[in-house]
Amino acid sequence: MKDVCFDLFLSFFTMNVLILGSGGREHAFAWKIAQSKLLRNLYIAPGNAGTANCGTNIPINVNDFEGIKNLVWEKDIDLVLVGPEDPLVNGIHDFFLSDEVLKDIAVIGPKKDGAQLEGSKDFSKQFMQRYAVPTARYATFTQENIQSGYEFLLSLKAPYVLKADGLAAGKGVLIIDSLEEAKAELKAMLLDSKFGAASNKVVIEEFLTGIELSVFVLTDGKTYKILPSAKDYKRIGEGDTGLNTGGMGAVSPVPFADEVFIKRVEEKIVKPTVEGLIKERIDYRGFIFIGLMNCSGEPYVIEYNCRMGDPETEAVIPRIESDILDLLHGVASQTLHQKKYKTREGFATTVVTVSGGYPGDYEKGKEVMGLSKNFDSIVFHSGTKQDGDKVVTNGGRVFAVTSFGKNIEEAVNKSFSTANSINYEGKYFRKDIGQDLM
């Protein structure tokens, strides 16, 4: 009887959905939402060659708010899921609420005040202090007190962590072994505008020793659900060597993040974070990505992000067996507490293939071969576009290959096999994803 009632409900209630973004994270969301019984039509702006298989791509930039407004009106959109951080920090949710045409459209992603958790490192550290969220000791500096910044560095032990206060396209965090180099970088950031306006303020913090992981929270501004944990791999080279990237792979769940550890994260970090947002009257509806360090069993926050991570989304979202659009509707309507979700057993691993030269200079437009094969993996497109009847590379990170297994080794071997089968000139991927967790 319950299923009959649900099917009757669905016959009256379906949604037109718009996803903003063009990467692997957005393809993973599109792939999952396309399976929903609540979906009527799915649009992705601007999308990529992979999202085109899940819905309709619309060539609009994520920061073109007027263009997005026209699209929402034209396509009768009911719900907008904002993938990347830029439009959130730039206030797209506020734009919707202040517009007579858009104010009743559901937006998944915080308003500008909540997006400060990612948009300002100084704001997020002060927020953590106010609500006793465990984090590294820190201080914030500007041009006017740069000398005090040099003195603060002297109080720390190497390595030194310097963070541009604002968004810097993922490049604003420096970890430096030499004190003199740290001083030079502080000067470059504050006086020479190394990261532009993003480094008008610089947060210096003590280095935490431990194992990194990410915990994802979905909240409707009143209640929350903790999603599966994940660990990503940032460095370009195997053994975590070389330059930082947007992410070379991910594993979900993290084996050491057992029920006891996650309960500790909930009590010490998730609850005070959500309660703090409520206390400060920040109506936060969307994802909170909490970057953590496991320091001998105790969780410390490295950073907050106001959206899901990439490539972690490509490992986390496929493990959610429930209808994700139902969960997102619960966020919009503040009925998330009424929703339940199931998680797939076992592990999901994601291996990212990149363009030759990434994260430095790389060429686009390389034809991709082998996509028509029948893989034992889900191939999410990260940086591709359709060129006539061909798929070509269109970014540094090109594909995120996700596979399932009863253990990490089984899952990651499937991902490696699929990554080997997809070909384009200059392809590279790390062959040690998940090894440290096996």
C-alpha positions, 0 to 999 in steps of 0.5 A: 500500500505504501508503494502505491501511495508513493507512486500516486504521489510521483504522478503529481510531483516531478521536478525540472532540475538544473545542475550548475557546473561542468566537471566530474562532480556535476556528471556524478550528480547528473548520473544519480539524479537522472535515475530519480523517480521525481525527475521530469527534465534535467539540464546542466549548465554548461555541462560536458560530453558526459552530462549530455548523456544524462540530460540537456547541456546548456552553454551558460557560465555558472557566474552568468546569473542573468543567463541562468535566470532566463534559463530557469524561467524558460525551462520552468526549473523547480530546483537548482543544484550548485556544483562549484564554489564560485557562484555560491561565494558570489551570491547566486542563492541571494540573487535568486531570493532577491528576484521576484521571478526566482525567489520561490525556486529551490537552490541547493547551496548556501547563501553568501553568508554561509559560503564564507565558510569556504570563501574566507579562511579567516571567517571559518577559523573565527567561526571554529573558535567561537564554537570550540570546533577543534582546529590548528592554532592560527593567526591572520595577517594583512599588509599592515601587520606583516611584521607580526606575521614574521614573528608568528612564524617564529613561534611555529615549527616547520612545516609552515602553513600559509593560506590565502584568505579568499578563493584562489582556484585551489592554489592558495594553500602553501606548505613550506619547510623553510622558515626563510621561504615561508617569510618570502611567501608571506611577503609575496602574498601580502605585498606582491599580491601573489594570489590577487585580492584573495591574499589581501589577508593571509592565515598562518596556522600550525601544521597538523600531523596525521591522516587526511580525510573528508566528511560530507554533511547535507543540511536543511538549515535545521537538521543534517545527515552525514554522508559517506566519508572519503579520502582523496589524493591531491599530488600529481605523483605516486607516493604523494609527490610533486605538485598539488592538483584538483585531485587524482583519485578518491576512496570511500569509505575510509577504513579507519573512519569507523562508527566510533570515529565518525561519532566523534566527528559528529559530536565535536565538529558536525553538531557544533558547526550546524548549531553555530550556523543556526545561532548566527542565523545563517540559513544554510541549505546544502552540503558542508564538506569538512576536510579533516585530519585524524591526529591519533584518533582525534579529528581536527578541521583543516577547512570547510568547503561549501559544496561537495568535493571533486573527485570525492563526489564521484566516489561518495554519490554512487554509494548512496542507494536512495533517491538523491532528488528526494533528499535534495527536496528535503533540504529545500523544504526543510523536511530532511529529518523525514528522509532516510537514505541507504548506503551501498556496502563495500568500497568505491574507488575513483581514479582520475585520468589527466592531460599531459602536463597537468597541473601545469600547461596542457593541450586541449582537443585530444580525441578520446578513444575507447569510450564505447567499451563495456566497462565494469566501472562508471566513467564520469567526464571531468574535462571533455566536450563533444566535437561533432561525433567525437569526444575530445579533452577540454581540461586538465582532469579528463575522466574520473573512473569509479568502480565498486568492490568488496574491498579497496583492492578489488575496486581500484583494480577495476578502475585501473583496468578501465583507465587503461582502456580509455585512450587519448594523447598524453593520458596519465593517472596515478597507479597507487590510489588506495594503496595506503589504505589497503 
